[in-house]
Amino acid sequence: MKWNKYTIQTTTEAVDLISCMLSELGIEGIEIQDNVQLTQEEAKTMFVDFIPELPPDDGSAKVNFYIDADEDDNTILAKVEAGLDELRGFVSVGEGTVTGSQTEDKDWINNWKQYWHTFTIGDLYIKPTWEPVTEEMKGHPVLSIDPGTAFGTGSHETTRMVIKQLQKYVRGGEEVLDVGCGSGILSVVALKYGAKHALGTDLDPNAVTASEENAAQNNILPEQLEVIEGNIIDDEKIQKRCGFECYDIVCANILADVLEPLSSEITRHMKPGAYFITSGIIDTKEKEVAECFEKNPELEIVEINHDGEWVNITARKRGM
């Protein structure tokens, strides 16, 4: 399928109104290009550990949108231009010019699948849902996942390190708490290796749906994996729902800035001797996070591992 790409040269203050206008016209493929720096709060909600440096924001922006070339008879384009004229009465749209080009002939929905194939972490096979279980996989744990609907696939260094630690510390029958569970992949892996039950928490309500879908895809029963929306760090209701001194393993593949306050709360939920497996830590923050963990007298660091520029810190609750 061929798509006609159109670019609106505009201002940062107009991008939200322009995006809404395009959506109302039935245009779904919209992207915004600007140099507006993310705030720390925005970075946290986007699950990034550091904020990329951008050129100075000069107030300009581009809004790109796509129309099926076979259906593009300039009707929608005319409506877009009329919409821009209307918006000029409410906001500065800058140049407000629209330029067009044609994309390559691609199946944008499925084309990316050619780049994602089965891979292994230890004896665990992680495969996309559209690939079959092979003879080679039989007798090994297999995680089937749809990258198109998941927050993570296991291929990122941070996820990979936590999976390796779960392979090491899950022995069977454990209660697992997965903080910032995202797609639920870590909970599912723990259950594949014999954990009895997992509870996931996440600030994003979409994580509940993604985790439930991944659990069902991997024949995990609803009673084995539960996911709740909320923040265990400062929400008393979530803290009580999670329970106290009842987890053998806690995993958290989240931001370093979130792991630090979490480290002072999490031991209340861990059994004596339980493991706290963390990742999502960029190497420039390793020392800071480790020192924060060491301030909690109930935690002792047992391992620090590296994969590229990312760090895993595994700690243990004292008492056994």
C-alpha positions in Angstrom: 0.0 0.0 0.0 1.3 3.5 -0.9 0.7 6.4 1.4 0.9 10.1 0.7 2.7 11.9 3.4 1.9 15.6 4.1 3.8 17.9 6.4 2.3 21.0 8.0 4.9 23.6 9.0 3.6 25.2 12.1 4.3 26.3 15.7 4.6 24.3 18.9 1.6 26.1 20.4 -0.6 25.0 17.5 0.3 21.3 17.3 -2.4 20.1 19.8 -5.2 21.9 18.0 -3.9 20.8 14.6 -3.7 17.2 15.8 -7.3 17.3 17.1 -8.5 18.8 13.8 -6.8 16.0 11.8 -8.3 13.4 14.1 -11.7 14.8 13.6 -11.2 14.5 9.8 -10.6 10.7 10.3 -6.8 10.9 9.9 -5.2 8.4 12.3 -1.5 8.5 11.3 -0.2 11.7 12.9 3.3 12.5 14.1 4.7 15.6 15.7 8.3 16.9 15.3 9.5 19.6 17.6 12.4 20.5 20.0 10.3 20.9 23.1 12.3 19.4 26.0 10.6 16.7 28.1 10.1 17.5 31.7 11.2 15.1 34.4 7.6 14.2 35.1 6.9 13.5 31.4 10.1 11.4 31.2 8.8 9.2 34.1 5.5 8.5 32.4 7.3 7.6 29.2 9.6 5.1 31.0 12.9 6.7 29.9 15.9 6.9 32.3 17.4 10.0 30.9 16.2 13.0 28.9 17.8 13.3 25.5 19.4 16.6 24.6 17.6 18.6 22.0 18.5 21.7 20.0 17.0 25.0 21.4 13.3 25.3 21.0 12.6 28.0 18.5 8.8 27.6 18.7 8.6 25.9 15.3 7.1 22.4 14.7 6.1 20.0 12.0 2.9 17.9 12.0 3.0 14.9 9.6 0.0 13.0 8.5 -0.7 10.1 6.0 -3.4 9.4 3.5 -3.9 6.2 1.5 -2.7 7.1 -2.0 -5.5 5.2 -3.6 -8.1 7.2 -1.7 -6.3 10.6 -1.9 -8.3 12.7 -4.3 -7.4 16.0 -2.6 -10.7 16.1 -0.7 -9.2 15.6 2.7 -6.3 17.9 1.9 -8.7 20.6 1.0 -10.5 20.1 4.4 -7.1 20.2 6.2 -6.2 23.5 4.6 -9.7 24.9 5.5 -9.2 23.7 9.0 -5.9 25.5 9.2 -7.5 28.7 8.1 -10.1 28.4 10.8 -7.5 27.7 13.5 -5.7 31.0 12.6 -8.4 32.8 14.4 -7.6 31.0 17.7 -3.8 30.3 17.6 -0.7 31.2 15.7 -0.2 28.4 13.2 3.0 30.0 11.8 3.6 29.3 8.1 0.7 26.8 8.0 2.0 25.5 4.7 1.3 21.9 3.6 3.8 20.0 1.5 3.4 16.4 0.2 5.5 13.4 -0.7 4.8 9.7 -1.4 6.1 6.9 0.9 7.4 3.5 -0.2 5.0 0.7 -1.0 4.7 -1.1 2.3 2.3 -2.9 4.5 2.8 -0.6 7.5 0.8 -2.8 9.8 2.8 -6.0 9.3 6.0 -5.1 7.5 8.0 -4.6 10.8 7.4 -8.3 11.7 10.2 -9.4 9.4 12.7 -7.8 11.8 11.5 -9.6 15.0 12.2 -13.3 15.4 12.6 -15.9 18.2 15.6 -15.4 20.4 16.8 -17.0 23.7 17.8 -15.9 27.1 19.5 -18.8 28.8 17.1 -21.8 28.2 14.1 -19.5 27.7 12.8 -19.1 24.2 11.0 -15.8 23.5 9.0 -15.9 20.3 6.5 -13.7 18.5 3.0 -15.0 18.4 3.1 -15.6 14.6 6.0 -18.1 14.8 5.3 -21.7 15.7 6.7 -23.8 18.5 9.6 -25.8 17.0 11.1 -29.2 18.0 14.1 -27.3 19.3 11.9 -25.4 21.8 10.2 -28.5 23.3 11.3 -29.2 26.8 12.2 -25.6 27.4 10.2 -22.6 28.8 8.7 -20.7 25.9 7.4 -17.1 26.1 5.0 -16.2 23.3 4.5 -12.4 22.9 3.0 -9.9 20.5 5.4 -7.0 20.3 2.7 -4.9 18.7 0.6 -4.8 21.8 3.3 -5.0 24.5 5.3 -2.5 26.5 8.4 -4.7 26.2 9.5 -7.9 24.5 12.5 -9.0 26.5 15.0 -8.0 24.0 16.1 -4.8 25.8 19.2 -5.1 28.0 17.3 -4.1 31.1 14.6 -6.7 30.7 17.1 -9.3 29.7 19.1 -8.8 32.9 16.0 -9.2 35.1 15.0 -12.4 33.3 18.5 -13.8 33.9 18.1 -13.0 37.6 14.7 -14.7 37.7 16.2 -17.7 36.1 18.7 -17.8 38.9 16.5 -17.1 41.9 13.1 -18.7 41.1 13.2 -22.2 42.5 9.5 -23.0 42.6 6.5 -21.9 44.7 7.5 -18.2 45.1 5.2 -15.2 45.6 6.4 -12.5 43.2 5.7 -8.8 43.1 6.4 -7.0 39.8 6.5 -3.3 40.3 6.0 -1.3 37.1 5.0 -4.5 35.3 4.3 -2.9 31.9 3.5 -5.9 29.6 3.7 -8.4 32.5 6.6 -10.2 30.8 8.6 -10.5 34.0 5.7 -12.0 35.9 5.0 -14.4 33.1 8.6 -15.5 33.0 8.7 -16.0 36.8 5.5 -18.2 36.6 7.1 -20.1 33.7 10.0 -21.0 35.9 7.7 -22.2 38.7 6.7 -19.3 40.8 3.3 -19.9 42.5 1.7 -16.4 42.0 2.6 -13.0 40.8 1.1 -9.6 41.4 1.9 -6.7 39.1 1.5 -3.0 39.7 1.7 -0.1 37.2 0.7 3.5 36.9 -0.5 3.0 33.4 -4.0 1.4 33.1 -2.9 -0.1 29.7 -0.5 -2.3 31.6 -3.4 -4.2 33.0 -4.8 -5.1 29.6 -1.3 -5.8 28.1 -0.4 -8.1 31.0 -3.7 -10.0 30.9 -3.3 -10.5 27.1 0.2 -11.8 27.5 -0.8 -14.1 30.4 -3.6 -15.6 28.3 -1.3 -16.0 25.3 1.1 -18.0 27.5 -1.6 -20.2 29.2 -1.2 -18.4 32.5 -4.4 -18.6 34.6 -6.0 -15.5 35.9 -5.5 -16.7 39.5 -1.8 -17.0 38.8 -1.2 -13.4 37.7 -3.1 -10.3 39.0 -2.3 -6.7 37.9 -3.5 -3.6 39.6 -3.2 0.1 38.7 -1.4 2.3 41.2 1.7 3.5 42.9 3.1 1.3 45.7 5.5 4.0 46.8 3.0 6.5 48.2 -0.5 5.0 47.8 -1.6 3.4 51.1 -4.4 1.6 49.4 -2.0 -0.1 47.0 0.4 -0.9 49.7 -2.2 -2.7 51.7 -3.5 -4.5 48.6 0.0 -5.8 47.9 0.3 -7.0 51.5 3.2 -7.0 53.9 6.1 -9.4 54.3 4.6 -11.8 51.8 6.9 -11.8 48.7 9.9 -14.0 48.0 11.0 -12.0 45.0 10.3 -8.4 44.0 11.3 -7.3 40.5 11.3 -3.7 39.2 12.6 -2.7 35.8 11.8 1.0 36.1 13.5 4.4 36.3 16.4 4.9 38.6 14.6 8.0 40.1 11.7 5.7 41.0 13.9 2.8 42.3 15.4 5.1 44.9 12.2 6.0 46.9 10.9 2.4 46.2 13.9 1.0 48.0 12.8 2.5 51.3 9.2 1.2 51.0 9.7 -2.2 49.4 11.2 -4.1 52.3 7.9 -3.8 54.1 6.4 -6.1 51.5 9.3 -8.6 51.4 9.8 -11.7 53.4 13.1 -12.0 55.3 15.6 -13.3 52.9 13.6 -12.2 49.8 15.3 -10.8 46.7 14.8 -7.4 45.2 15.8 -7.6 41.5 16.1 -4.2 39.8 17.1 -2.8 36.5 16.3 0.2 34.2 19.4 1.9 35.7 21.7 3.8 33.3 25.4 3.3 34.3 25.8 7.0 35.2 23.3 6.4 38.0 24.6 3.1 39.3 26.5 4.6 42.3 23.6 6.8 43.3 21.1 3.9 43.3 23.5 1.6 45.1 24.1 4.2 47.8 20.4 4.7 48.2 19.9 0.9 48.6 22.6 0.8 51.2 20.9 3.5 53.3 18.1 0.9 54.0 19.5 -1.2 56.9 17.2 -4.1 55.8 18.8 -4.4 52.4 22.1 -5.8 51.4 23.3 -5.7 47.8 24.3 -9.2 46.6 24.9 -8.6 42.9 25.6 -5.8 40.4 25.5 -6.8 36.7 26.1 -4.8 33.5 24.8 -5.2 30.0 26.0 -2.4 27.7 25.3 0.9 29.5 22.6 -0.6 31.7 22.8 -1.9 35.2 21.1 -4.6 37.3 21.3 -4.4 41.1 20.0 -7.3 43.1 19.6 -6.9 46.8 18.4 -9.2 49.6 16.3 -8.4 52.7 18.2 -9.2 55.8 16.8 -11.6 58.4 17.6 -15.1 57.2 
